[in-house]
Amino acid sequence: MADKLIRATAADGGIRAVGVITTRLTEEARVRHKLSYVATAALGRTMSAGLLMASSMKRPGSRVNVRVRGDGPLGGILVDAGLDGTVRGYVGNPSVELPPNAKGKLDVGGAVGSGYLYVVRDIGYGYPYSSTVELVSGEIGDDVAHYLVNSEQTPSALVVGVFVGAEGVTAAGGILIQVLPKAARDEALVTTLESRVSALSGFTPLMQAGKTLTEIFHDLLGDMDLKIFPESQMLRFHCGCSFDRVLGALKMLGAAELQDMILKDDGAEATCDFCGNVYQANGDNLAQLIVDLQRETSVSE
């Protein structure tokens, strides 16, 4: 099944629903970063959550940064997701592994630990909007829902999951259901919705049972005037790093530091944290950067 995002409304537009399948992109992240089982689940859940949050943005080029900083052995998570359906991310300690939790599932909460969730929304102009909330469980879904309720004042239910086995990631994705102001006053509606979401055994069990996003939405909202948008959006793991960007970063070190790199190593190596790509700049590349810096200095004088 291709990675995709679908949108829907219910309750005469009072409920907004978004669902994502992220199996392939989560598997790509696992391979790129050589992630353990629990690190795969943590990053996969956060990438799904980032894409779900980015889906509500309006302006092309808008992006959401989700940073999880806990005191657990995972060492933190950083995800960058866009309205365009692209996402990238990494964890601090990709090799960490823990025993299953009391429910027999991957112990993402134990790997993350206690700490804070930081969200930055860049709408493409002006200053990005940022907010911070305390982690409530470290399991990602609960934490992001807590952020949406407390920082954006939108009652939200978010369920994300990743199933990873010996053959890699076989199921990943999630759903976000939000009660908008026009429906939030209907207490019976909100109670019914909360009950149905709470009854879910998780997201990946539904996928493994053969449920599609459309079928999941029908099960949850089918009797609430559900309207599923016909267009789906393709999702993918994508990083905008490049050799030219690496050279630009190296140039900022200054001529003296670049000259020292040439003398000691005849070049420099840089690895992108987000995607794991490795870039090699040789001595000639660094020498050209020094020439460029000298030229720019002479022009400014």
C-alpha positions as CSV (number, residue, x, y, z in Angstrom):
1,M,0.0,0.0,0.0
2,A,1.4,3.4,-1.0
3,D,2.1,6.0,1.6
4,K,-0.7,8.6,1.4
5,L,-2.9,11.1,3.3
6,I,-6.6,11.5,3.1
7,R,-8.9,14.1,4.6
8,A,-12.5,14.0,5.7
9,T,-15.2,16.0,7.6
10,A,-18.2,14.9,9.7
11,A,-20.9,16.5,11.8
12,D,-21.7,19.1,9.2
13,G,-18.1,20.2,9.1
14,G,-17.8,20.3,12.9
15,I,-15.3,17.4,12.9
16,R,-12.0,17.3,10.9
17,A,-10.4,13.9,10.2
18,V,-7.0,13.1,8.6
19,G,-5.4,9.8,8.1
20,V,-1.9,8.7,6.9
21,I,-0.2,5.6,5.8
22,T,3.5,5.9,6.4
23,T,4.8,2.4,6.1
24,R,7.3,2.9,3.3
25,L,8.8,6.2,4.5
26,T,9.2,4.8,8.0
27,E,11.0,1.8,6.6
28,E,13.3,4.1,4.6
29,A,14.1,6.0,7.8
30,R,14.8,2.7,9.6
31,V,17.3,1.7,6.9
32,R,18.9,5.1,6.5
33,H,19.5,5.5,10.2
34,K,20.0,1.9,11.1
35,L,17.3,2.1,13.7
36,S,16.6,-0.4,16.5
37,Y,13.0,-1.7,16.9
38,V,12.0,0.9,19.6
39,A,13.8,3.8,17.8
40,T,11.9,2.9,14.6
41,A,8.6,3.0,16.4
42,A,9.5,6.3,18.1
43,L,10.6,8.0,14.9
44,G,7.8,6.5,12.8
45,R,5.1,7.7,15.2
46,T,6.6,11.2,15.3
47,M,6.8,11.4,11.5
48,S,3.2,10.4,11.2
49,A,2.2,12.9,13.8
50,G,4.2,15.6,12.0
51,L,2.5,14.9,8.7
52,L,-1.0,14.9,10.4
53,M,-0.3,18.3,12.0
54,A,1.1,19.8,8.8
55,S,-2.0,18.8,6.9
56,S,-4.0,21.6,8.5
57,M,-1.7,24.4,7.2
58,K,-2.8,26.5,4.2
59,R,0.1,28.2,2.6
60,P,2.4,26.3,0.1
61,G,5.8,25.7,1.7
62,S,4.4,25.5,5.2
63,R,6.2,23.1,7.6
64,V,6.0,21.8,11.1
65,N,9.0,20.9,13.3
66,V,8.4,18.4,16.1
67,R,11.1,18.0,18.7
68,V,10.8,15.5,21.6
69,R,13.4,16.0,24.3
70,G,13.2,13.4,27.0
71,D,15.5,12.1,29.7
72,G,15.3,8.5,28.4
73,P,18.0,6.6,26.5
74,L,16.6,7.4,23.1
75,G,18.2,10.9,23.4
76,G,15.4,12.9,21.7
77,I,13.6,13.0,18.3
78,L,13.5,15.7,15.6
79,V,11.0,15.6,12.7
80,D,10.4,18.1,9.9
81,A,7.1,17.6,8.0
82,G,5.6,19.7,5.2
83,L,2.2,20.5,3.8
84,D,3.6,19.1,0.6
85,G,3.7,15.6,2.0
86,T,7.4,15.3,2.6
87,V,9.0,14.4,5.9
88,R,12.4,13.7,7.4
89,G,13.7,13.0,10.9
90,Y,16.2,11.3,13.2
91,V,16.7,10.2,16.8
92,G,19.6,10.9,19.1
93,N,20.5,7.3,19.9
94,P,19.3,5.0,16.9
95,S,20.7,1.8,18.4
96,V,18.9,1.9,21.8
97,E,16.7,-1.1,22.6
98,L,14.5,-1.9,25.5
99,P,12.4,-4.9,26.7
100,P,8.7,-4.7,25.9
101,N,6.5,-2.7,28.2
102,A,3.8,-4.1,30.5
103,K,1.4,-4.4,27.6
104,G,4.0,-6.4,25.6
105,K,4.6,-3.6,23.1
106,L,7.7,-1.6,22.2
107,D,8.5,0.6,25.1
108,V,8.6,4.0,23.3
109,G,7.6,5.8,26.5
110,G,10.5,4.3,28.4
111,A,12.9,5.1,25.6
112,V,11.7,8.7,25.4
113,G,11.3,9.3,29.2
114,S,10.1,12.5,30.8
115,G,10.6,15.9,29.2
116,Y,9.1,18.3,26.7
117,L,7.5,18.4,23.3
118,Y,8.4,21.4,21.2
119,V,6.5,22.4,18.1
120,V,7.4,25.1,15.6
121,R,5.0,25.9,12.8
122,D,6.5,27.8,9.8
123,I,3.7,29.2,7.7
124,G,6.0,30.5,5.0
125,Y,6.2,34.1,6.0
126,G,6.8,36.1,9.2
127,Y,8.1,34.6,12.3
128,P,7.4,30.9,12.9
129,Y,5.0,30.0,15.7
130,S,6.4,27.9,18.5
131,S,5.0,26.2,21.6
132,T,6.1,23.9,24.3
133,V,4.2,21.4,26.4
134,E,5.3,18.8,28.9
135,L,5.3,15.2,27.8
136,V,2.4,13.2,29.3
137,S,3.6,9.7,28.4
138,G,6.4,9.7,25.9
139,E,4.3,7.5,23.6
140,I,4.1,10.4,21.1
141,G,0.4,10.1,20.2
142,D,-0.8,11.2,23.7
143,D,1.8,13.9,23.8
144,V,0.9,15.5,20.5
145,A,-2.8,15.3,21.3
146,H,-2.0,17.0,24.6
147,Y,-0.2,19.7,22.7
148,L,-3.1,20.3,20.3
149,V,-5.6,20.6,23.2
150,N,-3.5,22.9,25.3
151,S,-1.5,25.0,22.8
152,E,-4.0,25.2,20.0
153,Q,-7.2,24.8,22.0
154,T,-8.6,22.2,19.7
155,P,-10.0,19.0,21.3
156,S,-8.1,16.3,19.4
157,A,-7.7,12.5,19.3
158,L,-4.5,11.2,17.7
159,V,-3.6,7.5,17.2
160,V,-0.3,6.6,15.6
161,G,1.5,3.3,15.4
162,V,4.4,1.4,13.8
163,F,4.8,-2.4,13.5
164,V,8.3,-3.4,12.9
165,G,9.6,-7.0,12.8
166,A,12.5,-9.0,11.5
167,E,11.7,-8.0,7.9
168,G,11.4,-4.3,8.7
169,V,8.4,-2.0,8.9
170,T,5.2,-3.7,7.7
171,A,2.6,-1.2,9.0
172,A,2.8,2.5,10.0
173,G,0.5,5.5,10.1
174,G,-2.1,7.2,12.1
175,I,-5.3,9.2,12.3
176,L,-6.1,12.7,13.7
177,I,-9.7,13.6,14.6
178,Q,-10.4,17.2,15.8
179,V,-13.6,18.7,17.1
180,L,-13.9,22.2,15.7
181,P,-15.6,25.1,17.6
182,K,-18.9,24.7,15.9
183,A,-19.3,21.1,17.2
184,A,-17.4,21.4,20.5
185,R,-20.5,22.5,22.3
186,D,-22.3,19.3,21.5
187,E,-21.3,17.3,24.6
188,A,-23.0,14.1,23.5
189,L,-21.1,14.2,20.2
190,V,-17.8,14.7,21.9
191,T,-18.5,11.9,24.4
192,T,-19.4,9.5,21.6
193,L,-16.3,10.3,19.6
194,E,-14.1,9.9,22.6
195,S,-15.6,6.6,23.4
196,R,-15.1,5.3,19.9
197,V,-11.5,6.4,19.7
198,S,-10.7,5.0,23.1
199,A,-12.1,1.6,22.0
200,L,-9.5,1.4,19.2
201,S,-6.8,-1.2,19.9
202,G,-4.3,0.9,18.1
203,F,-3.6,1.9,14.5
204,T,-1.4,-0.8,13.2
205,P,-3.7,-3.7,14.3
206,L,-6.4,-2.1,12.0
207,M,-3.9,-2.0,9.1
208,Q,-2.9,-5.6,9.8
209,A,-6.5,-6.6,9.7
210,G,-6.8,-5.2,6.2
211,K,-8.6,-2.0,7.1
212,T,-8.1,1.0,4.8
213,L,-8.2,4.6,5.9
214,T,-11.6,5.0,4.4
215,E,-12.9,2.0,6.3
216,I,-11.5,3.3,9.5
217,F,-13.2,6.6,9.0
218,H,-16.5,4.9,8.3
219,D,-16.2,2.9,11.4
220,L,-15.6,6.0,13.5
221,L,-17.7,8.6,11.8
222,G,-19.9,6.8,9.3
223,D,-23.1,7.8,11.2
224,M,-22.0,11.5,11.6
225,D,-22.5,12.8,8.1
226,L,-19.1,11.7,7.0
227,K,-17.7,13.2,3.9
228,I,-14.3,11.9,2.6
229,F,-12.4,14.1,0.2
230,P,-11.8,12.3,-3.1
231,E,-8.2,13.4,-3.5
232,S,-5.5,11.7,-1.6
233,Q,-2.0,13.1,-1.2
234,M,1.2,11.0,-1.7
235,L,3.7,11.0,1.2
236,R,7.5,10.4,1.1
237,F,10.7,10.6,3.1
238,H,12.6,13.5,1.6
239,C,15.6,15.6,2.7
240,G,16.6,18.8,0.9
241,C,20.3,18.5,1.8
242,S,22.9,18.7,-1.0
243,F,26.6,19.1,-1.7
244,D,26.2,22.8,-2.4
245,R,24.5,23.3,1.0
246,V,27.4,21.5,2.7
247,L,29.8,23.7,0.9
248,G,27.8,26.7,2.1
249,A,28.0,25.5,5.7
250,L,31.7,24.9,5.4
251,K,32.3,28.4,4.0
252,M,30.8,29.9,7.1
253,L,33.8,28.4,9.1
254,G,36.1,31.0,7.6
255,A,39.3,30.9,5.6
256,A,41.6,30.0,8.5
257,E,39.6,27.0,9.6
258,L,39.3,25.8,6.0
259,Q,43.0,26.1,5.4
260,D,43.6,24.1,8.6
261,M,41.3,21.3,7.2
262,I,43.3,21.3,4.0
263,L,46.6,20.9,5.8
264,K,45.4,18.3,8.3
265,D,42.9,16.2,6.2
266,D,43.1,17.5,2.6
267,G,39.3,17.8,2.8
268,A,36.2,17.5,5.0
269,E,33.4,15.0,5.6
270,A,29.8,16.0,6.6
271,T,26.9,13.7,7.4
272,C,23.3,14.9,7.3
273,D,21.5,14.1,10.6
274,F,18.1,14.0,8.9
275,C,18.8,11.5,6.1
276,G,22.3,10.0,6.8
277,N,23.8,11.1,3.5
278,V,27.5,11.6,3.6
279,Y,29.2,14.3,1.7
280,Q,33.0,14.5,0.9
281,A,34.6,17.8,0.1
282,N,38.2,17.5,-1.1
283,G,41.1,19.9,-0.7
284,D,40.3,21.6,-4.1
285,N,36.7,22.2,-3.0
286,L,37.9,23.9,0.2
287,A,40.6,25.9,-1.6
288,Q,37.9,27.2,-3.9
289,L,35.9,28.3,-0.9
290,I,38.9,30.2,0.4
291,V,39.3,32.0,-2.9
292,D,35.5,32.8,-2.9
293,L,35.9,34.3,0.7
294,Q,38.9,36.4,-0.3
295,R,37.1,37.7,-3.4
296,E,34.0,38.6,-1.3
297,T,36.3,40.4,1.2
298,S,38.1,42.4,-1.5
299,V,34.7,43.5,-3.1
300,S,33.3,44.6,0.3
301,E,36.4,46.7,0.9
